[in-house]
């Protein structure tokens, strides 16, 4: 959070998780993790993305490329859609 509040890129090893609810029930978890070693393979900076079912098993039919393509326009905020909210968090 300190990096986000300072408007700096998030550090190596950062993990952001989102719970996706549909019709009031947990549909899936979406996780993004940042590792500098992934910079050349991710398509979204150093971030890789993975989707998990509600029972926390990985969805092997999703390789994260769809997530990466959606996050690409967010390069100015280190590929994170919620950077503004993170900066404002108390």
C-alpha angles and dihedrals in degrees: 000000000000091000092048092049090050089051090242129136112275113258128258110277096034114149123195120188129191128193112216114207123189125184089354095303131103106260101176148325120245118200132188122190129187123219122160089219088066095056094103096046108038108070088217106069111273094331127116123190133212134179125215132192120239088265087058096247113140118255099233092187089069116067097182096250092115090054092046092052091052092049095048094089088057093068091121089062096043089268091294120129093198098051092114092052091047091053090051095047114115 
